[in-house]
Amino acid sequence: MAEIMTVLVTVAMWIVGAMGVVGVPVLAIGLTASLSGGATEISGIKALAEGVMPGQLVIGLVGLLVIVPGVIYICLQLRRILLTLADGDPFVPENARRLSRIGIAIAAMELLRVVTILVVSTVPTLVGDEPPRLSTQFILWISVAALFVLSQVFREGTRLRDEEKMTI
């Protein structure tokens, strides 16, 4: 099962990477078009962005620039955890740290999302008449808390396993 999960995490990582490779240039060109009155031409590519506020494109672009590396980082941590599971010994000290790192990465991505929306909302020329809505992601914060709890569980599991190895 760990091998299957490793493959799925790897596929997800590559899909997100491809989304970044395609999405960042598209949003950057769209932002250029939006800032130049709704249309622009870059290297023979004509971009139309009429009716799209630059703020929406900035939020999307910053979002991709944060989320893509963040998700790749999380996938790499998950793959390392899954490798220890496949080896039959997931209760290693590093897995507790990996779970904490995943929680921190998710929290950092969410905080950057909130900060980006707040900053973009303060610039009227970027948002026009309708500023972007800020929403609270309760399930995300519960997931971050669960990751820190699981990290502690792994720390304790590692301690108990090491203690058991020392008994005769």
N, C-alpha and C positions, 0 to 999 in steps of 0.2 A: 504494500500500500504506500509506503514511503517513497518508493521509486516512482509510482504513478503521480503522487503529489509533487515530487520534484520536477517531473516533466511538465505538469500543469503550471507550476509556478514559473518555470523557465519560459514556457510559451507566453504566459501573461506578461512577463518581463519584456520579451521581444515585441509583443504587440504594443505595449505602452511606449517602448522606445521608437517603434515605427510611427506611432501617432505623434510623437514629439518631432521626429525628423520631417514629417509632412506638415503638421499643424503649426509649428513655429514660423516657418517661412510664409505660409498662407496667411496667418494672422498678422505678421509683420507687413506684408504687402497690403492687406486690407486696411491696416492702421494708416499706412502711408496714403492710401486712396482716400480714406475718411478725412484725414487731416488736410488733404489738398482739394477739398471741395466735392468729393464723391467719386473721383476717377483719377487714375494715374496709369502710366505705362512704364514698366521696368523691364529692360532687356527683352522687349518684344511681347511681354505679357501685359495685357490690359486688365486692370483691376477696377471693378466698380464696387463702391460701398455707399451708395446713396441711401440715406435713411438710417444708416448705422452710426450710432454715436461713437466717437473715439474711445470713450470710457469703457464701453462694452468690450471693445477689442483689446484695450490695455489690460482689463481684468482677465480676459481669456488668455492673452499672451503671458502675463505674469503667472497666471494659474498653470499653464503648461510648463513654463520654465521652472516652477517649483514642484509640481506634481510628478512630472516625468522622472527627474533624478530621484525624487523621494520614493516613488513606487519601485524604481529599479533597486535602490538601496534596501528597501524592505524585502523585496524578492530575494536579493542576495543573502540577507540575514536568514530568511525562511529556508532557503536552500541549504545553508550551513546547518541549521537545526535539523532539517530532514535528513541530511547525510549522517548525523549522529544517530538519528532514529533508525536509519537503514543499517547502521553498524551494530545496532542492538544496545546502545548505551546513550540515551538522550539526556540522562542526568549528569551532565558535565557542567562545571562552573561557567563556562563560556556561554552556554545556552541561556542561563539566567540573565547575563549581560546582553545577549542578543535580543531577548524579549523586551528588556528595558529600552534598548536602542530603538526598537520598532515603535514602542509607545512614545518615545521622545520625538521620533521622526513624524509620526502621525500628528502629534500635538503641534509641532513646529509648522507643519504644512497648513494646519487649520488656522493657527495664529497669523501666518503670512496671508492667508486668504482674507481674514477679517481686516487686517491692517491695509491690504491692497484696496478693499472695498471702501474702507473709511477714507483713505487718502484720495482715491479717485472721486469720491462723493463730494469732496471739498473744492473741487475744481469745476466751476459751472460750465466752462467751455467744453469739458470732456463729457459731461453727463446730460446737458440740455435741461429740459423740463422735468425729466423723470430720472431721479437718481437711482442707482442700483439698490436693491433691497438686501438688507443684512439679516441673515437667519442664524438661529442657534442650532447647532448639530448635537443634540443631547446624546444620541446613540453613539456618535463618534467619541464623545468624552467618556461615556460609560465603557466603550471599548478600550480606550487608553487606560482607564482605571483597571479594567480586567487584565490587560497586559502586564501592568505593574504587580497585580496580585499573582498572576501566573509566574512572573519572574521570581517572586518570593517563594512560591511553591517549588519552583525548580531549585532555588538556593537550598531550601530545606531538604528536598529530595536528594540533592547532591551531598549535603552534610550527612544525612542518614545512610546513604550508600557508602560513603567513605568510612563512617563509623562502623558499619556492618562488616566491611572488609577488614577492619582492624581486630574484630572479635574472633576468637578461636572456637 
